[in-house]
Amino acid sequence: MSSLNVAKHDLIDSEDQLRADMYSFLASLLRAEPTAELVNQLTILESDDTPIGKSIKTLVKLASSLDLPTIRDEYVRIFIGVGRGELLPFASYYLTGFLKDKPLAKLRNDMKEIGIEIESNVKEPEDHIASLFDMMAGLILGKFTRKYSIGEQRDFFNKHLAPWADLLMRDIEGSKIAVFYSPVGTIGREFIEIERSSFKMDVTG
């Protein structure tokens, strides 16, 4: 994914950088089957005693103990499958029951206004959860024309993630297939709730 016009990097405070990093982290895990490099990076993550930290600790243990083919096969079974996976991580599907429906059209309109283009090698519809997480990271970091305000980030989040992302994360967390991905779902659910609460408290626009 790239911007039509990439702005000069604005100064990003540490909290916003952490938020963007978490969106990018989740996107990297949900975009495709994890690479060996990504799984190796997971084995050295640091954690704390917060709910997200505890789930990261679990993920570190799983990344260290499961072999790569097992992890990659789990991703395929959950999100791709033969014909389709257990879960379809697209806004349109979660909101309407159909792929490439009105939520995707609305997202494409907003992407055009912001100046976001999906890279040519990306075959999935733009409302895939990983793409939306990438977009949120880009809005925070100023990768699309300019750095977007908290109010603008909130509007994008409320339109394109708030109505369904936590439901997907709960489904990943509770999947009968998921072992490696169960803590990923927990991390995503907790983070979405933190973002939702933070946006509600911030009224500065």
C-alpha positions as CSV (number, residue, x, y, z in Angstrom):
1,M,0.0,0.0,0.0
2,S,1.3,3.4,-0.9
3,S,0.2,7.1,-0.9
4,L,-0.3,9.2,-3.9
5,N,1.6,12.0,-2.3
6,V,3.9,11.1,0.5
7,A,4.3,14.0,2.9
8,K,7.4,15.0,4.8
9,H,7.5,13.1,8.1
10,D,6.0,15.1,10.9
11,L,7.3,14.6,14.4
12,I,5.5,11.6,15.9
13,D,5.2,11.4,19.7
14,S,6.0,8.1,21.4
15,E,2.4,7.2,22.2
16,D,1.3,7.6,18.5
17,Q,4.4,5.7,17.4
18,L,3.4,2.8,19.7
19,R,-0.1,2.8,18.4
20,A,1.1,2.7,14.8
21,D,3.6,0.0,15.7
22,M,0.7,-2.1,17.1
23,Y,-1.4,-1.7,14.0
24,S,1.5,-2.7,11.8
25,F,2.3,-5.6,14.1
26,L,-1.2,-7.0,13.9
27,A,-1.3,-6.4,10.1
28,S,1.9,-8.3,9.6
29,L,0.4,-11.3,11.4
30,L,-3.0,-11.2,9.6
31,R,-1.9,-10.3,6.1
32,A,-0.6,-13.7,5.0
33,E,1.1,-16.9,6.3
34,P,3.9,-15.8,8.6
35,T,7.4,-15.9,7.2
36,A,10.3,-17.5,9.1
37,E,11.7,-13.9,9.7
38,L,8.5,-12.8,11.3
39,V,8.2,-15.8,13.5
40,N,11.9,-15.4,14.6
41,Q,11.2,-11.8,15.5
42,L,8.2,-12.9,17.6
43,T,10.5,-15.1,19.8
44,I,12.4,-12.1,21.2
45,L,9.4,-9.8,21.9
46,E,9.3,-8.3,25.4
47,S,6.1,-8.3,27.4
48,D,4.6,-7.1,30.6
49,D,1.7,-8.0,32.9
50,T,-1.0,-6.1,31.0
51,P,-3.6,-8.2,29.2
52,I,-1.8,-7.5,25.9
53,G,1.5,-8.2,27.5
54,K,0.4,-11.6,28.8
55,S,-0.9,-12.5,25.3
56,I,2.4,-11.4,23.8
57,K,4.2,-13.7,26.3
58,T,2.0,-16.6,25.1
59,L,2.7,-15.7,21.5
60,V,6.4,-15.7,22.2
61,K,6.2,-19.2,23.7
62,L,4.2,-20.5,20.7
63,A,6.6,-18.9,18.2
64,S,9.5,-20.6,20.0
65,S,7.9,-24.0,20.3
66,L,5.8,-24.5,17.1
67,D,7.5,-25.2,13.8
68,L,7.0,-22.8,10.9
69,P,4.9,-25.2,8.7
70,T,2.5,-25.8,11.5
71,I,2.0,-22.0,12.1
72,R,1.6,-21.4,8.3
73,D,-0.8,-24.2,8.0
74,E,-2.9,-22.8,10.8
75,Y,-3.1,-19.4,9.0
76,V,-4.3,-21.2,5.8
77,R,-6.9,-23.2,7.6
78,I,-8.4,-20.2,9.5
79,F,-8.2,-17.6,6.7
80,I,-7.9,-19.3,3.3
81,G,-9.0,-22.9,3.4
82,V,-10.1,-25.0,0.4
83,G,-12.6,-22.7,-1.2
84,R,-12.7,-20.5,2.0
85,G,-11.3,-20.5,5.5
86,E,-13.1,-20.7,8.8
87,L,-13.1,-16.9,9.0
88,L,-13.3,-14.2,6.2
89,P,-11.4,-11.2,7.6
90,F,-13.2,-8.5,5.4
91,A,-15.4,-5.7,6.6
92,S,-18.0,-6.3,3.9
93,Y,-18.4,-9.9,4.9
94,Y,-18.7,-9.1,8.6
95,L,-21.1,-6.2,8.1
96,T,-23.3,-7.6,5.3
97,G,-22.6,-11.3,4.9
98,F,-21.2,-10.7,1.3
99,L,-17.8,-9.9,0.0
100,K,-17.1,-6.7,-2.0
101,D,-20.3,-5.1,-0.8
102,K,-21.2,-1.5,0.3
103,P,-18.6,-1.2,3.1
104,L,-15.9,-1.8,0.5
105,A,-17.3,0.8,-1.8
106,K,-17.4,3.3,1.1
107,L,-13.8,2.5,2.0
108,R,-12.6,3.0,-1.5
109,N,-14.3,6.4,-1.6
110,D,-12.5,7.4,1.6
111,M,-9.2,6.0,0.3
112,K,-9.5,8.1,-2.8
113,E,-10.1,11.2,-0.7
114,I,-7.1,10.4,1.5
115,G,-4.8,9.5,-1.3
116,I,-4.3,5.8,-0.6
117,E,-3.5,3.3,-3.4
118,I,-3.2,-0.5,-2.9
119,E,0.0,-1.9,-4.3
120,S,-0.5,-3.8,-7.6
121,N,0.7,-7.1,-6.0
122,V,-2.1,-7.0,-3.4
123,K,-4.9,-9.3,-4.6
124,E,-7.3,-9.1,-1.7
125,P,-10.1,-6.5,-1.5
126,E,-9.0,-3.4,0.4
127,D,-11.3,-4.1,3.4
128,H,-9.2,-6.9,4.6
129,I,-8.4,-6.4,8.2
130,A,-4.6,-6.2,7.6
131,S,-5.1,-3.5,5.0
132,L,-7.3,-1.5,7.3
133,F,-4.7,-1.8,10.1
134,D,-2.0,-0.6,7.6
135,M,-4.2,2.4,6.8
136,M,-4.6,3.3,10.4
137,A,-0.8,3.2,10.9
138,G,-0.4,5.3,7.9
139,L,-2.9,7.9,9.1
140,I,-1.1,8.1,12.5
141,L,2.4,8.4,10.9
142,G,1.5,10.8,8.2
143,K,2.2,8.5,5.3
144,F,-0.8,9.6,3.2
145,T,-0.3,13.2,2.1
146,R,-0.1,14.5,5.7
147,K,-0.4,13.5,9.4
148,Y,-4.1,13.1,10.3
149,S,-5.5,14.5,13.5
150,I,-6.9,12.4,16.3
151,G,-10.4,13.4,15.2
152,E,-9.7,12.3,11.6
153,Q,-8.2,9.0,12.8
154,R,-11.3,8.5,15.0
155,D,-13.6,9.1,12.1
156,F,-11.8,6.5,10.0
157,F,-11.7,4.0,12.8
158,N,-15.4,4.5,13.6
159,K,-16.4,4.0,10.0
160,H,-14.2,1.2,9.0
161,L,-13.0,-0.8,12.0
162,A,-15.2,-0.1,15.1
163,P,-18.4,-1.8,13.7
164,W,-16.7,-5.2,13.2
165,A,-13.0,-5.6,14.0
166,D,-13.5,-6.6,17.6
167,L,-16.0,-9.3,16.4
168,L,-13.3,-10.7,14.1
169,M,-10.7,-10.7,16.9
170,R,-13.1,-12.5,19.2
171,D,-13.7,-15.1,16.4
172,I,-10.0,-15.6,16.0
173,E,-9.5,-15.8,19.7
174,G,-12.2,-18.5,20.1
175,S,-11.5,-20.4,16.9
176,K,-11.3,-24.2,17.3
177,I,-8.5,-24.3,14.9
178,A,-6.4,-21.5,16.5
179,V,-3.4,-22.2,18.7
180,F,-0.8,-19.8,17.5
181,Y,-3.5,-17.3,16.4
182,S,-5.6,-17.4,19.6
183,P,-3.3,-14.9,21.4
184,V,-3.2,-12.8,18.3
185,G,-7.0,-12.5,18.5
186,T,-6.7,-11.5,22.2
187,I,-4.1,-8.9,21.4
188,G,-6.2,-7.5,18.6
189,R,-9.4,-7.4,20.7
190,E,-7.7,-5.7,23.6
191,F,-6.0,-3.1,21.4
192,I,-9.2,-2.3,19.5
193,E,-10.9,-1.7,22.8
194,I,-8.1,0.6,24.0
195,E,-8.4,2.5,20.7
196,R,-12.2,2.7,21.0
197,S,-12.0,4.0,24.6
198,S,-9.2,6.5,23.8
199,F,-11.1,8.0,20.9
200,K,-14.2,8.4,23.1
201,M,-12.3,10.3,25.7
202,D,-10.5,12.6,23.2
203,V,-12.8,15.4,22.0
204,T,-10.1,17.7,20.6
205,G,-10.7,16.7,17.0
